[in-house]
Amino acid sequence: MYRITYNVWPGQAASGRVHWCGRDYENFGGPPLTWSQVSSQLRLPVRSVGKYPPLSWSGQELFAATTPLAQRDSVSPPLPCAVIVYLRTASDRYQPYTLEGGP
């Protein structure tokens, strides 16, 4: 089940796809961004949402500009937690992953 959900085996680093907040996000091969590029592109504040993958020895920090729960649930169907997530790959390097399948 872990492999199906997180797209890697326990102990492996993240791949070209990450799973967060019940949705899959994919990296389409663009260059990593700096923190100032990430934080200047989004309206909501970007914050850490945990390590990815959760059982990896080298879990990388995952960041997202999350929509507050009340706002997400105020429309039908509910909005996704975030449209883009960022995986920290090195000091001041954040790889963007885009939501698969649309909101």
TIMI-2910 file (N, C-alpha, C, CB; in pm, 1 decimal, decimal comma, always signed):
<rs>
+----------+----------+----------+----------+----------+----------+----------+----------+----------+----------+----------+----------+------+
!      n_x !      n_y !      n_z !     ca_x !     ca_y !     ca_z !      c_x !      c_y !      c_z !     cb_x !     cb_y !     cb_z ! resn !
+----------+----------+----------+----------+----------+----------+----------+----------+----------+----------+----------+----------+------+
!    +81,3 !   -119,1 !     +0,0 !     +0,0 !     +0,0 !     +0,0 !    +86,6 !   +126,9 !     +0,0 !    -93,0 !     -1,0 !   +120,2 !  Met !
!   +197,7 !   +125,5 !    +75,6 !   +287,6 !   +240,4 !    +80,5 !   +337,7 !   +274,3 !    -59,6 !   +406,3 !   +212,5 !   +174,7 !  Tyr !
!   +383,2 !   +175,0 !   -134,8 !   +436,1 !   +195,5 !   -270,4 !   +329,8 !   +255,8 !   -360,6 !   +486,7 !    +62,8 !   -330,0 !  Arg !
!   +207,8 !   +211,4 !   -352,1 !    +98,7 !   +262,9 !   -435,3 !    +68,2 !   +408,2 !   -398,8 !    -28,1 !   +175,7 !   -419,0 !  Ile !
!    +66,8 !   +439,5 !   -271,4 !    +33,6 !   +574,7 !   -226,9 !   +145,2 !   +674,1 !   -255,9 !     +3,1 !   +574,3 !    -78,9 !  Thr !
!   +269,1 !   +640,6 !   -218,1 !   +379,2 !   +736,4 !   -224,8 !   +468,4 !   +721,0 !   -348,0 !   +462,9 !   +723,6 !   -102,3 !  Tyr !
!   +442,3 !   +623,0 !   -432,7 !   +514,5 !   +603,0 !   -558,5 !   +661,0 !   +565,1 !   -541,0 !   +506,1 !   +726,8 !   -640,5 !  Asn !
!   +699,9 !   +522,2 !   -421,8 !   +834,1 !   +472,6 !   -391,6 !   +822,0 !   +364,9 !   -284,5 !   +928,8 !   +588,5 !   -344,6 !  Val !
!   +928,3 !   +285,3 !   -268,3 !   +933,0 !   +187,9 !   -159,2 !   +978,9 !   +258,9 !    -31,9 !  +1028,2 !    +68,5 !   -194,1 !  Trp !
!   +941,7 !   +207,4 !    +86,1 !   +991,9 !   +268,0 !   +210,0 !  +1144,6 !   +276,9 !   +207,1 !   +945,3 !   +186,4 !   +333,4 !  Pro !
!  +1198,6 !   +390,4 !   +245,3 !  +1343,1 !   +410,8 !   +245,7 !  +1396,6 !   +480,3 !   +121,5 !  +1411,2 !   +280,2 !   +260,9 !  Gly !
!  +1318,5 !   +482,7 !    +12,3 !  +1362,9 !   +550,2 !   -109,5 !  +1332,1 !   +699,2 !   -102,7 !  +1296,4 !   +487,9 !   -233,0 !  Gln !
!  +1407,0 !   +776,8 !   -180,7 !  +1381,5 !   +920,2 !   -192,9 !  +1262,8 !   +941,7 !   -286,7 !  +1508,1 !   +995,5 !   -245,2 !  Ala !
!  +1212,0 !  +1063,0 !   -289,6 !  +1097,5 !  +1097,7 !   -375,0 !  +1131,5 !  +1076,2 !   -522,0 !  +1054,4 !  +1244,0 !   -351,6 !  Ala !
!  +1028,5 !  +1045,6 !   -599,4 !  +1044,6 !  +1025,5 !   -743,7 !   +984,4 !  +1145,6 !   -817,4 !   +976,7 !   +891,6 !   -789,9 !  Ser !
!   +946,6 !  +1126,0 !   -941,7 !   +885,7 !  +1231,2 !  -1022,4 !   +742,1 !  +1260,1 !   -985,4 !   +892,5 !  +1194,7 !  -1166,0 !  Gly !
!   +687,9 !  +1185,5 !   -889,8 !   +549,6 !  +1206,0 !   -845,3 !   +546,6 !  +1199,3 !   -693,1 !   +452,6 !  +1099,4 !   -907,9 !  Arg !
!   +474,3 !  +1291,3 !   -630,9 !   +456,9 !  +1287,2 !   -486,0 !   +308,0 !  +1282,3 !   -453,8 !   +524,1 !  +1410,0 !   -418,0 !  Val !
!   +276,2 !  +1230,9 !   -337,0 !   +137,8 !  +1218,7 !   -291,8 !   +124,5 !  +1297,1 !   -162,0 !    +96,2 !  +1068,1 !   -272,2 !  His !
!    +32,1 !  +1391,7 !   -161,4 !     +9,1 !  +1470,5 !    -40,2 !   -137,2 !  +1513,5 !    -36,6 !   +103,9 !  +1595,0 !    -34,8 !  Trp !
!   -195,2 !  +1514,2 !    +80,6 !   -331,7 !  +1562,0 !   +103,1 !   -432,6 !  +1487,2 !    +14,5 !   -339,8 !  +1713,3 !    +76,0 !  Cys !
!   -407,7 !  +1358,0 !     -4,4 !   -499,9 !  +1275,6 !    -81,8 !   -491,3 !  +1291,0 !   -232,1 !   -636,1 !  +1305,1 !    -40,4 !  Gly !
!   -394,1 !  +1364,2 !   -282,9 !   -381,4 !  +1387,7 !   -427,3 !   -238,5 !  +1360,2 !   -473,7 !   -421,9 !  +1532,8 !   -462,6 !  Arg !
!   -222,0 !  +1337,6 !   -603,9 !    -90,4 !  +1317,5 !   -663,6 !    -45,2 !  +1443,7 !   -735,1 !    -92,4 !  +1198,8 !   -761,0 !  Asp !
!    +83,6 !  +1472,4 !   -723,2 !   +147,4 !  +1587,8 !   -785,5 !   +264,9 !  +1535,5 !   -867,7 !   +194,5 !  +1693,6 !   -677,9 !  Tyr !
!   +288,4 !  +1594,4 !   -985,0 !   +394,5 !  +1546,7 !  -1072,3 !   +493,5 !  +1657,2 !  -1105,4 !   +335,8 !  +1489,8 !  -1199,9 !  Glu !
!   +620,4 !  +1616,1 !  -1114,1 !   +728,1 !  +1706,3 !  -1153,7 !   +745,6 !  +1689,5 !  -1304,4 !   +862,9 !  +1676,0 !  -1075,0 !  Asn !
!   +733,5 !  +1797,9 !  -1378,5 !   +744,9 !  +1791,4 !  -1523,6 !   +883,7 !  +1829,8 !  -1573,1 !   +641,9 !  +1880,9 !  -1587,2 !  Phe !
!   +984,2 !  +1824,3 !  -1485,4 !  +1122,0 !  +1841,3 !  -1527,3 !  +1173,6 !  +1983,1 !  -1531,7 !  +1138,1 !  +1783,4 !  -1657,5 !  Gly !
!  +1100,0 !  +2078,2 !  -1479,8 !  +1150,1 !  +2215,4 !  -1476,8 !  +1264,1 !  +2230,6 !  -1377,4 !  +1037,8 !  +2312,1 !  -1442,2 !  Gly !
!  +1334,7 !  +2341,7 !  -1383,8 !  +1446,5 !  +2362,1 !  -1291,1 !  +1396,3 !  +2390,9 !  -1149,6 !  +1536,0 !  +2477,5 !  -1339,7 !  Pro !
!  +1478,6 !  +2360,5 !  -1049,1 !  +1441,0 !  +2396,5 !   -912,3 !  +1437,7 !  +2547,7 !   -896,9 !  +1538,7 !  +2334,5 !   -810,4 !  Pro !
!  +1359,6 !  +2593,0 !   -799,0 !  +1344,7 !  +2736,0 !   -771,7 !  +1412,1 !  +2771,0 !   -640,3 !  +1195,7 !  +2776,2 !   -768,1 !  Leu !
!  +1441,4 !  +2897,9 !   -620,4 !  +1491,3 !  +2945,7 !   -491,9 !  +1371,3 !  +2976,3 !   -402,6 !  +1582,5 !  +3072,1 !   -509,6 !  Thr !
!  +1397,1 !  +2993,3 !   -271,2 !  +1287,7 !  +3024,9 !   -179,9 !  +1220,2 !  +3156,6 !   -217,7 !  +1338,9 !  +3031,7 !    -36,0 !  Trp !
!  +1296,3 !  +3256,4 !   -259,4 !  +1235,4 !  +3384,7 !   -296,0 !  +1146,5 !  +3369,5 !   -419,5 !  +1344,4 !  +3490,6 !   -321,8 !  Ser !
!  +1184,2 !  +3283,6 !   -513,9 !  +1097,9 !  +3258,7 !   -630,3 !   +969,2 !  +3188,7 !   -588,2 !  +1172,1 !  +3173,8 !   -735,6 !  Gln !
!   +980,2 !  +3089,6 !   -501,3 !   +862,1 !  +3014,9 !   -454,6 !   +766,6 !  +3108,4 !   -381,6 !   +903,8 !  +2897,7 !   -361,6 !  Val !
!   +816,9 !  +3181,6 !   -284,2 !   +729,6 !  +3263,1 !   -200,2 !   +673,0 !  +3384,7 !   -272,2 !   +804,2 !  +3307,9 !    -78,6 !  Ser !
!   +737,0 !  +3430,9 !   -377,7 !   +685,5 !  +3547,7 !   -449,5 !   +579,1 !  +3511,1 !   -552,8 !   +799,4 !  +3620,3 !   -517,9 !  Ser !
!   +567,4 !  +3383,5 !   -588,2 !   +472,8 !  +3340,1 !   -691,3 !   +332,0 !  +3316,3 !   -637,7 !   +523,0 !  +3214,3 !   -756,3 !  Gln !
!   +317,1 !  +3302,5 !   -508,0 !   +190,0 !  +3258,0 !   -452,6 !   +125,9 !  +3363,4 !   -363,3 !   +209,7 !  +3130,3 !   -374,8 !  Leu !
!     -5,2 !  +3362,8 !   -362,8 !    -83,3 !  +3456,5 !   -281,8 !    -85,6 !  +3417,5 !   -134,0 !   -225,5 !  +3464,7 !   -334,7 !  Arg !
!    -97,3 !  +3288,5 !   -107,5 !    -99,3 !  +3238,8 !    +30,3 !    +43,0 !  +3212,6 !    +78,1 !   -184,6 !  +3109,9 !    +41,3 !  Leu !
!    +69,1 !  +3219,7 !   +208,2 !   +204,2 !  +3190,1 !   +257,5 !   +239,1 !  +3042,7 !   +236,9 !   +216,0 !  +3226,6 !   +406,7 !  Pro !
!   +362,1 !  +3018,1 !   +198,2 !   +411,9 !  +2881,7 !   +178,2 !   +470,9 !  +2835,2 !   +310,1 !   +518,5 !  +2874,5 !    +62,1 !  Val !
!   +434,4 !  +2713,0 !   +350,6 !   +485,2 !  +2660,3 !   +478,1 !   +517,8 !  +2512,6 !   +464,2 !   +382,5 !  +2681,9 !   +591,8 !  Arg !
!   +594,6 !  +2462,0 !   +556,1 !   +629,7 !  +2320,8 !   +557,6 !   +505,0 !  +2239,1 !   +590,9 !   +743,7 !  +2292,7 !   +659,8 !  Ser !
!   +484,4 !  +2129,8 !   +517,1 !   +369,6 !  +2042,6 !   +543,4 !   +414,4 !  +1900,9 !   +578,3 !   +276,1 !  +2039,5 !   +422,0 !  Val !
!   +545,7 !  +1881,3 !   +598,3 !   +595,6 !  +1751,1 !   +640,9 !   +712,2 !  +1701,7 !   +558,7 !   +486,2 !  +1651,0 !   +635,4 !  Gly !
!   +757,0 !  +1581,3 !   +590,8 !   +866,6 !  +1516,2 !   +519,2 !   +809,3 !  +1427,2 !   +410,0 !   +955,6 !  +1433,8 !   +616,2 !  Lys !
!   +884,2 !  +1412,7 !   +300,4 !   +839,5 !  +1327,0 !   +192,6 !   +956,3 !  +1247,8 !   +138,5 !   +773,6 !  +1408,6 !    +81,6 !  Tyr !
!   +936,2 !  +1119,3 !   +114,5 !   +825,0 !  +1038,2 !   +162,9 !   +837,7 !  +1015,9 !   +313,0 !   +819,5 !   +903,4 !    +88,7 !  Pro !
!   +725,7 !   +985,9 !   +378,4 !   +724,6 !   +981,3 !   +524,6 !   +815,9 !   +876,5 !   +587,6 !   +587,0 !   +957,3 !   +570,6 !  Pro !
!   +842,8 !   +765,2 !   +522,1 !   +927,5 !   +661,6 !   +582,0 !  +1066,2 !   +655,9 !   +519,3 !   +860,8 !   +526,5 !   +569,1 !  Leu !
!  +1110,0 !   +760,1 !   +457,0 !  +1241,8 !   +763,1 !   +395,2 !  +1345,8 !   +807,6 !   +497,1 !  +1242,7 !   +856,4 !   +272,6 !  Ser !
!  +1465,7 !   +747,9 !   +489,2 !  +1573,4 !   +789,2 !   +578,0 !  +1619,7 !   +930,6 !   +542,5 !  +1691,2 !   +690,0 !   +570,2 !  Trp !
!  +1602,8 !   +966,5 !   +417,6 !  +1646,6 !  +1099,5 !   +374,2 !  +1526,5 !  +1188,7 !   +343,9 !  +1737,4 !  +1088,8 !   +250,2 !  Ser !
!  +1415,7 !  +1169,4 !   +415,1 !  +1293,8 !  +1244,8 !   +387,2 !  +1320,9 !  +1392,2 !   +363,0 !  +1196,6 !  +1229,5 !   +501,1 !  Gly !
!  +1276,5 !  +1441,0 !   +250,1 !  +1295,9 !  +1580,7 !   +215,2 !  +1173,5 !  +1659,3 !   +260,9 !  +1319,8 !  +1597,7 !    +62,2 !  Gln !
!  +1194,0 !  +1785,5 !   +294,2 !  +1083,4 !  +1866,0 !   +342,5 !   +994,4 !  +1908,3 !   +226,2 !  +1135,3 !  +1988,9 !   +418,2 !  Glu !
!   +862,8 !  +1895,7 !   +247,1 !   +763,3 !  +1931,6 !   +146,7 !   +695,2 !  +2060,8 !   +191,5 !   +658,7 !  +1816,4 !   +126,1 !  Leu !
!   +677,4 !  +2153,1 !    +96,4 !   +617,8 !  +2283,5 !   +124,8 !   +496,5 !  +2304,7 !    +35,4 !   +721,1 !  +2397,1 !   +104,4 !  Phe !
!   +399,3 !  +2381,1 !    +85,2 !   +280,4 !  +2412,8 !     +5,8 !   +217,3 !  +2541,4 !    +56,8 !   +178,1 !  +2296,6 !    +10,5 !  Ala !
!   +150,7 !  +2609,4 !    -34,3 !    +66,5 !  +2724,6 !     +2,7 !    -73,4 !  +2667,0 !    +15,3 !    +73,5 !  +2845,2 !   -105,3 !  Ala !
!   -114,7 !  +2639,1 !   +137,0 !   -240,3 !  +2568,4 !   +158,5 !   -358,1 !  +2663,3 !   +171,9 !   -230,5 !  +2481,8 !   +281,4 !  Thr !
!   -469,0 !  +2621,6 !   +114,8 !   -594,4 !  +2694,6 !   +128,2 !   -657,5 !  +2653,4 !   +260,6 !   -691,0 !  +2666,6 !     +7,3 !  Thr !
!   -702,9 !  +2747,4 !   +343,2 !   -766,1 !  +2710,9 !   +471,0 !   -883,7 !  +2614,3 !   +449,7 !   -815,0 !  +2837,8 !   +544,5 !  Pro !
!   -899,9 !  +2521,0 !   +541,9 !  -1002,3 !  +2417,3 !   +531,5 !  -1141,4 !  +2474,4 !   +509,1 !  -1002,2 !  +2332,4 !   +655,8 !  Leu !
!  -1179,1 !  +2577,3 !   +582,0 !  -1313,6 !  +2636,0 !   +566,8 !  -1334,8 !  +2687,7 !   +424,6 !  -1334,5 !  +2750,9 !   +668,2 !  Ala !
!  -1232,1 !  +2746,7 !   +367,1 !  -1242,5 !  +2797,6 !   +230,2 !  -1247,9 !  +2683,3 !   +129,3 !  -1124,2 !  +2890,1 !   +198,4 !  Gln !
!  -1167,0 !  +2577,1 !   +152,3 !  -1168,5 !  +2461,0 !    +61,4 !  -1306,0 !  +2395,7 !    +59,3 !  -1061,8 !  +2357,7 !   +103,4 !  Arg !
!  -1367,5 !  +2384,3 !   +176,5 !  -1496,0 !  +2315,0 !   +188,2 !  -1615,7 !  +2403,1 !   +153,3 !  -1512,3 !  +2262,3 !   +328,0 !  Asp !
!  -1593,7 !  +2530,9 !   +126,1 !  -1706,1 !  +2622,2 !    +99,6 !  -1761,6 !  +2608,3 !    -41,6 !  -1662,7 !  +2765,3 !   +122,1 !  Ser !
!  -1696,5 !  +2531,0 !   -126,9 !  -1744,4 !  +2509,2 !   -263,8 !  -1759,3 !  +2359,5 !   -288,3 !  -1647,4 !  +2572,7 !   -368,3 !  Val !
!  -1836,4 !  +2326,6 !   -389,1 !  -1856,7 !  +2185,7 !   -423,1 !  -1821,1 !  +2164,8 !   -569,3 !  -2003,5 !  +2141,3 !   -395,1 !  Ser !
!  -1732,8 !  +2071,4 !   -599,7 !  -1654,1 !  +1988,4 !   -508,2 !  -1550,4 !  +2072,7 !   -435,7 !  -1585,5 !  +1873,6 !   -584,2 !  Pro !
!  -1502,8 !  +2024,8 !   -320,1 !  -1405,5 !  +2102,0 !   -242,2 !  -1278,1 !  +2130,8 !   -322,4 !  -1370,0 !  +2027,1 !   -113,5 !  Pro !
!  -1216,6 !  +2244,7 !   -294,8 !  -1090,4 !  +2280,8 !   -358,9 !   -979,3 !  +2187,5 !   -310,6 !  -1054,0 !  +2428,7 !   -329,4 !  Leu !
!   -872,8 !  +2168,1 !   -390,7 !   -759,6 !  +2086,6 !   -343,3 !   -683,7 !  +2161,4 !   -233,7 !   -663,6 !  +2051,3 !   -460,9 !  Pro !
!   -605,0 !  +2089,9 !   -158,4 !   -524,2 !  +2152,6 !    -53,3 !   -428,8 !  +2254,7 !   -112,8 !   -445,5 !  +2046,5 !    +25,4 !  Cys !
!   -366,8 !  +2222,1 !   -226,3 !   -275,0 !  +2311,8 !   -296,7 !   -266,9 !  +2266,5 !   -441,7 !   -132,9 !  +2312,9 !   -229,9 !  Ala !
!   -236,9 !  +2358,1 !   -531,3 !   -221,8 !  +2323,8 !   -672,9 !    -76,6 !  +2288,5 !   -703,9 !   -268,8 !  +2440,5 !   -762,5 !  Val !
!    +17,2 !  +2347,5 !   -630,4 !   +159,3 !  +2318,1 !   -646,8 !   +218,4 !  +2291,3 !   -509,3 !   +234,2 !  +2435,4 !   -718,5 !  Ile !
!   +303,7 !  +2189,5 !   -501,3 !   +382,5 !  +2164,3 !   -381,1 !   +529,3 !  +2171,5 !   -420,8 !   +347,3 !  +2025,0 !   -316,3 !  Val !
!   +614,7 !  +2194,6 !   -322,7 !   +757,9 !  +2212,1 !   -348,0 !   +836,8 !  +2119,5 !   -257,7 !   +801,0 !  +2358,9 !   -326,0 !  Tyr !
!   +925,6 !  +2041,4 !   -317,7 !  +1010,8 !  +1950,5 !   -242,8 !  +1150,0 !  +2012,6 !   -233,2 !  +1016,1 !  +1809,4 !   -310,0 !  Leu !
!  +1199,9 !  +2032,3 !   -109,3 !  +1334,3 !  +2089,6 !    -94,2 !  +1436,0 !  +1983,2 !   -132,8 !  +1359,2 !  +2140,5 !    +52,7 !  Arg !
!  +1515,3 !  +2012,2 !   -234,6 !  +1613,1 !  +1916,0 !   -286,0 !  +1755,7 !  +1949,5 !   -242,0 !  +1606,3 !  +1911,1 !   -437,9 !  Thr !
!  +1780,2 !  +2073,3 !   -201,1 !  +1911,3 !  +2118,4 !   -154,6 !  +1889,9 !  +2251,3 !    -82,8 !  +2014,5 !  +2132,7 !   -274,1 !  Ala !
!  +1996,2 !  +2306,6 !    -31,3 !  +1986,0 !  +2436,5 !    +34,0 !  +1937,6 !  +2540,2 !    -67,2 !  +2122,4 !  +2478,7 !    +95,3 !  Ser !
!  +1824,8 !  +2602,7 !    -36,7 !  +1761,7 !  +2703,9 !   -121,8 !  +1728,3 !  +2653,6 !   -262,7 !  +1852,0 !  +2823,9 !   -132,1 !  Asp !
!  +1690,9 !  +2525,7 !   -273,4 !  +1645,9 !  +2467,0 !   -400,7 !  +1518,0 !  +2389,0 !   -374,8 !  +1756,2 !  +2374,2 !   -463,7 !  Arg !
!  +1411,9 !  +2426,9 !   -445,9 !  +1279,2 !  +2369,9 !   -425,8 !  +1223,2 !  +2326,1 !   -559,8 !  +1184,4 !  +2471,3 !   -357,4 !  Tyr !
!  +1196,3 !  +2196,1 !   -572,4 !  +1144,8 !  +2141,2 !   -697,5 !   +992,0 !  +2147,7 !   -696,9 !  +1193,8 !  +1994,9 !   -718,2 !  Gln !
!   +931,5 !  +2214,8 !   -794,8 !   +784,6 !  +2223,0 !   -798,5 !   +720,2 !  +2096,0 !   -853,4 !   +741,4 !  +2342,0 !   -882,7 !  Pro !
!   +609,3 !  +2058,8 !   -795,3 !   +526,3 !  +1946,6 !   -839,0 !   +384,8 !  +2001,4 !   -856,1 !   +530,5 !  +1825,6 !   -735,6 !  Tyr !
!   +324,3 !  +1973,8 !   -971,0 !   +193,6 !  +2027,6 !  -1003,6 !    +84,3 !  +1922,5 !   -985,2 !   +192,7 !  +2080,3 !  -1146,3 !  Thr !
!    -30,5 !  +1965,0 !   -937,4 !   -143,9 !  +1875,9 !   -913,8 !   -181,8 !  +1803,0 !  -1041,4 !   -264,1 !  +1954,2 !   -859,8 !  Leu !
!   -198,8 !  +1671,3 !  -1032,3 !   -245,4 !  +1590,9 !  -1146,1 !   -397,7 !  +1589,4 !  -1149,3 !   -190,0 !  +1446,0 !  -1138,2 !  Glu !
!   -452,4 !  +1593,0 !  -1266,3 !   -597,0 !  +1576,7 !  -1282,0 !   -680,5 !  +1698,0 !  -1253,8 !   -642,4 !  +1470,5 !  -1196,0 !  Gly !
!   -619,9 !  +1811,1 !  -1227,5 !   -696,1 !  +1934,4 !  -1203,8 !   -764,4 !  +1935,6 !  -1068,1 !   -800,0 !  +1953,0 !  -1312,3 !  Gly !
!   -824,0 !  +2048,6 !  -1033,7 !   -886,5 !  +2062,7 !   -903,8 !  -1001,4 !  +1966,9 !   -890,1 !   -933,6 !  +2204,5 !   -881,8 !  Pro !
+----------+----------+----------+----------+----------+----------+----------+----------+----------+----------+----------+----------+------+
</rs>
